């Protein structure tokens, strides 16, 4: 992720931050919905659309998105939602949590319907997480799939969402998915195996204190033990 704690990116900084040959661009959280950097991030996403696999994670932090602190950053619900709408429309992959939806779409109770709707907004793949409950996997024009996350002894959930996204994107890269055409051509069986691995990455992260995702060797060992 491009310096998620920094929301003051400029076009020039982002042009230097993305190396030539980039296959996947993942953006989200405060840097994607707080100006002035949000406009630069959106511009980068729009310039790279169609040439890389674009991934978006809203990762809403309500105190920073609205209310007194949000207002001090120039944020409110309407502005944050509009900035995210711009990104989601360009995204190939979106990871969104039930907590995000509770802020973005107050009153949403049917997560299957939410996942299905988000898959009509532009992305080729939507992964909707809900803590330890089943993940929803949605693709345009296809039924919503449910995947049970691994059961582990949870020490800390910090970094779980980012670990899940990292596992998903690394799995897609390993499958040769670096653009929308390749994502759309990925069969459901292979995709769901990648999602299961991503959920395992997140679960292993949660067995340790702090954001501490597993190594490849740890993931391979945990997969073999399933």
C-alpha positions as CSV (number, residue, x, y, z in Angstrom):
1,X,0.0,0.0,0.0
2,X,1.3,3.5,-0.8
3,X,2.2,5.0,2.6
4,X,-1.2,4.4,4.1
5,X,-0.5,6.8,7.0
6,X,0.2,9.7,4.6
7,X,-2.8,11.5,3.0
8,X,-0.8,14.3,1.4
9,X,0.5,12.6,-1.7
10,X,1.2,14.6,-4.8
11,X,1.0,13.4,-8.4
12,X,4.8,13.7,-8.7
13,X,5.4,11.7,-5.5
14,X,3.1,8.9,-6.7
15,X,4.7,8.8,-10.1
16,X,8.0,8.1,-8.4
17,X,6.6,5.7,-5.9
18,X,5.2,3.2,-8.5
19,X,8.0,1.4,-10.2
20,X,8.0,0.5,-13.9
21,X,6.6,-3.0,-14.5
22,X,4.2,-2.8,-11.5
23,X,1.6,-5.6,-11.9
24,X,-0.7,-4.8,-8.9
25,X,-1.7,-1.5,-7.3
26,X,-3.4,-1.7,-4.0
27,X,-4.8,1.5,-2.4
28,X,-7.1,2.2,0.6
29,X,-7.7,3.6,4.0
30,X,-7.0,7.3,4.9
31,X,-4.7,8.0,2.0
32,X,-7.5,7.1,-0.5
33,X,-10.3,9.1,1.0
34,X,-8.6,12.2,2.6
35,X,-7.6,15.2,0.5
36,X,-5.3,16.4,-0.8
37,X,-3.7,13.0,-1.4
38,X,-6.9,11.2,-2.3
39,X,-7.2,13.2,-5.5
40,X,-3.6,12.2,-6.5
41,X,-4.3,8.5,-5.6
42,X,-7.5,8.6,-7.7
43,X,-5.6,10.1,-10.6
44,X,-3.0,7.4,-10.4
45,X,-5.6,4.7,-10.3
46,X,-7.4,6.2,-13.4
47,X,-4.1,6.5,-15.3
48,X,-3.1,2.9,-14.6
49,X,-6.6,1.4,-15.1
50,X,-6.4,-1.4,-17.7
51,X,-2.6,-1.8,-17.4
52,X,-2.4,-3.3,-13.9
53,X,-4.6,-5.2,-11.5
54,X,-6.2,-2.5,-9.3
55,X,-7.2,-3.3,-5.8
56,X,-9.2,-1.1,-3.3
57,X,-9.8,-1.5,0.4
58,X,-11.9,1.3,1.9
59,X,-10.7,0.4,5.4
60,X,-12.9,3.1,7.0
61,X,-11.7,4.7,10.2
62,X,-14.9,6.4,11.4
63,X,-13.2,9.0,13.7
64,X,-11.0,10.1,10.8
65,X,-13.8,10.0,8.2
66,X,-16.4,12.0,10.0
67,X,-17.1,13.9,13.2
68,X,-14.8,16.5,14.8
69,X,-11.5,14.8,13.9
70,X,-12.7,14.0,10.4
71,X,-13.8,17.6,9.9
72,X,-10.4,18.8,10.9
73,X,-9.0,16.7,8.0
74,X,-11.6,18.0,5.6
75,X,-13.6,14.8,5.7
76,X,-17.3,14.1,6.1
77,X,-19.5,11.2,5.1
78,X,-20.5,12.6,1.7
79,X,-17.0,13.5,0.7
80,X,-15.4,10.2,1.8
81,X,-18.2,8.2,0.1
82,X,-17.7,10.1,-3.2
83,X,-14.0,9.6,-3.2
84,X,-14.4,5.9,-2.6
85,X,-17.1,5.6,-5.3
86,X,-14.5,7.0,-7.8
87,X,-12.0,4.3,-6.8
88,X,-14.4,1.4,-6.7
89,X,-15.6,2.3,-10.2
90,X,-12.1,1.7,-11.5
91,X,-11.1,-1.2,-9.3
92,X,-10.6,-4.8,-10.5
93,X,-10.6,-6.1,-6.9
94,X,-12.4,-4.7,-3.8
95,X,-12.0,-6.0,-0.3
96,X,-14.6,-4.5,2.0
97,X,-15.5,-5.4,5.6
98,X,-18.9,-5.6,7.3
99,X,-17.6,-2.8,9.5
100,X,-16.9,-0.6,6.5
101,X,-20.4,-1.3,5.2
102,X,-21.9,-0.3,8.6
103,X,-20.4,3.2,8.1
104,X,-20.8,3.5,4.3
105,X,-24.3,2.0,4.1
106,X,-25.9,2.3,7.5
107,X,-28.7,-0.1,7.9
108,X,-27.3,-2.8,5.7
109,X,-28.2,-6.2,7.1
110,X,-28.1,-8.5,4.0
111,X,-24.4,-9.0,3.4
112,X,-25.0,-11.3,0.4
113,X,-27.0,-8.6,-1.3
114,X,-24.4,-6.0,-0.4
115,X,-21.6,-8.2,-1.9
116,X,-23.7,-8.7,-5.0
117,X,-24.4,-5.0,-5.4
118,X,-20.8,-4.0,-5.0
119,X,-19.9,-6.4,-7.7
120,X,-22.1,-4.4,-10.1
121,X,-20.2,-1.2,-9.4
122,X,-17.2,-1.9,-11.5
123,X,-15.0,-4.5,-9.8
124,X,-14.4,-8.0,-11.2
125,X,-14.1,-9.4,-7.7
126,X,-15.5,-8.3,-4.3
127,X,-14.4,-10.0,-1.1
128,X,-16.6,-9.0,1.8
129,X,-15.3,-10.0,5.2
130,X,-17.2,-10.3,8.5
131,X,-14.7,-11.1,11.3
132,X,-14.8,-14.8,12.0
133,X,-18.0,-15.3,10.0
134,X,-18.0,-16.6,6.4
135,X,-16.4,-14.5,3.7
136,X,-18.5,-13.5,0.8
137,X,-17.0,-13.8,-2.6
138,X,-18.8,-12.0,-5.4
139,X,-18.2,-11.7,-9.1
140,X,-20.5,-9.9,-11.6
141,X,-23.3,-12.1,-12.8
142,X,-22.4,-15.0,-10.6
143,X,-23.9,-16.3,-7.3
144,X,-22.3,-15.1,-4.1
145,X,-20.0,-17.8,-2.6
146,X,-19.4,-18.3,1.1
147,X,-16.0,-19.4,2.5
148,X,-15.5,-20.4,6.1
149,X,-12.3,-18.8,7.6
150,X,-10.0,-21.1,9.5
151,X,-10.6,-21.5,13.2
152,X,-7.6,-20.3,15.3
153,X,-6.9,-19.1,18.8
154,X,-6.9,-15.3,18.3
155,X,-4.2,-13.3,20.0
156,X,-4.8,-10.0,18.1
157,X,-6.8,-8.9,15.1
158,X,-4.5,-6.0,14.1
159,X,-3.4,-6.4,10.5
160,X,-6.0,-9.1,9.7
161,X,-7.6,-7.2,6.8
162,X,-4.2,-6.2,5.3
163,X,-2.9,-9.7,5.7
164,X,-6.0,-11.0,3.9
165,X,-5.5,-8.5,1.0
166,X,-1.8,-9.4,0.8
167,X,-2.7,-13.1,0.7
168,X,-5.3,-12.6,-2.0
169,X,-3.2,-10.4,-4.2
170,X,-0.1,-12.6,-3.9
171,X,-2.2,-15.6,-4.8
172,X,-3.6,-13.9,-7.8
173,X,-0.1,-12.9,-8.9
174,X,1.1,-16.5,-8.6
175,X,-1.9,-17.5,-10.8
176,X,-0.7,-15.0,-13.4
177,X,-3.6,-12.6,-12.8
178,X,-2.3,-9.1,-13.5
179,X,-5.2,-7.6,-15.4
180,X,-9.0,-7.7,-15.6
181,X,-9.0,-10.2,-18.5
182,X,-7.0,-12.7,-16.5
183,X,-9.2,-12.1,-13.5
184,X,-12.3,-12.7,-15.4
185,X,-10.8,-15.8,-17.0
186,X,-9.9,-17.4,-13.6
187,X,-12.3,-20.3,-12.9
188,X,-14.2,-20.4,-9.7
189,X,-12.3,-23.4,-8.3
190,X,-8.9,-21.7,-8.6
191,X,-10.2,-18.4,-7.3
192,X,-11.8,-20.0,-4.2
193,X,-8.6,-21.8,-3.5
194,X,-6.8,-18.5,-3.6
195,X,-9.4,-16.9,-1.3
196,X,-9.0,-19.8,1.2
197,X,-5.3,-19.3,1.2
198,X,-5.8,-15.5,1.8
199,X,-8.1,-16.3,4.7
200,X,-5.5,-18.6,6.1
201,X,-2.9,-15.8,5.9
202,X,-5.2,-13.6,7.9
203,X,-5.9,-16.3,10.4
204,X,-2.2,-17.0,11.0
205,X,-1.7,-13.2,11.5
206,X,-4.3,-13.3,14.2
207,X,-2.5,-15.9,16.2
208,X,0.2,-13.4,17.0
209,X,0.2,-10.0,18.6
210,X,0.5,-7.1,16.2
211,X,0.4,-7.0,12.4
212,X,2.7,-10.1,11.8
213,X,1.6,-12.0,8.7
214,X,3.1,-15.4,8.0
215,X,6.0,-16.2,5.8
216,X,5.5,-18.3,2.7
217,X,7.0,-21.3,4.6
218,X,4.5,-20.8,7.4
219,X,1.6,-20.6,5.0
220,X,2.7,-23.7,3.2
221,X,3.0,-25.6,6.5
222,X,-0.4,-24.5,7.7
223,X,-2.0,-25.3,4.3
224,X,-0.5,-28.8,4.5
225,X,-1.8,-29.3,8.0
226,X,-5.4,-28.4,7.1
